[in-house]
Amino acid sequence: MEYREFQKTGWQVSEIGFGGSWFYGRPEEGLRPVSHGVEMVERALELGINYFDTAPLYGKGRSEEVYGAAFEGVTEPHFLATKVGYYPEPFDYTRDTIWRGFEASLKRLKRDRVDLLQVHEAEQAGWDGIFGSERTLETLLDIREQGLTEHIGLTGSDLGLMSRILEETDEFVSVITFCKYDLLTQEADETLIPTASDHDVAVIAASPLHGGLLGSKRDDWIEKGRFEPLYDKLKRIEDMLAGEPDGVIGTALRYLLSDDRIRLVLCGAANLEELKMCVSVSDGRHLDQDLIDAIEEI
């Protein structure tokens, strides 16, 4: 496992992080036992992963509950990040709602603090919901001041909004972008990633397989017509990478790790096989520039 500095935090984080969105069970599979999550976390730590991400939204708190059980008694150094947003419903990004949601997260996680507390999908809060009086930023700063989180971060799909937020305040140390920077799209490279780099904010690339379209969900999504505008590009990428030893999945991960502006790639592994595959690319080998150029030309 290779490690990278998490920008201004000074943390040394594994360049592959564990995203806890599906390891407790995908919707079509049903909930897996807590013991499965414990085994996944134990194996992740053995493989060198030290960064773990979750949110109240994932399984309506189930992901946090599994992490709470999995980390009991764990002494290996690690970083745990969760988010505020969505729960309790209706979530209005006021001080009271944020505090109630965060306290519920701590209870599920069986912790008295987290390392990173993030705004879950900043566009749900909007500019006023972030910067307004008694709203998100003020509340997160209070939580940080009380020692309940070391740092605060952003996540979301609205790249322009997140860029504006990073330009307005230097309080956020990280930003997650998902399905906006991968083999199929470099949209985040037009706005968010350069802005984050300029402000020394760590960029986390989540959903590196574009919601599974580049991986195990490919056929299912195509059957359902999801991400349809990307199908031509997907076919061209698959044809180009047919001879690559890492295949599409490994190349997708290496593509992101080849960008030194990306501090962390979050893999939402659902089982031990997927987890091992994600970790296998963290070996210091990056893509040749010619291949990167070919990908970006498509």
Buried (B, 14 or more C-beta within 10 A) or exposed (E): EEBBEBBBBEBEBBBBBBBBBBBBBBEEEEEBEBEBBBBBBBBBBEBBBBBBBBBBBBBEBBBBBBBBBBBEEEEEEBBBBBBBBBBEEEBEBBBEBBBBBBEBBBEBBBBEBBBBBBBBBBBBBBEEBBBBEEBBBBBBEEBBEEEBBBBBBBBBBBBEBBBBBBEEEEBBBBBBBBBBBBBBBBBBBEBBBBBBBEBEBBBBBBBBBBBBBBBBBBEEBBEEEEBEEBBEBBEBBBEBBEEEEBBBBBBBBBBBBBBEBBBBBBBBBBBBEBBEBBBEBBEEEBBEEEBBEBBEEB
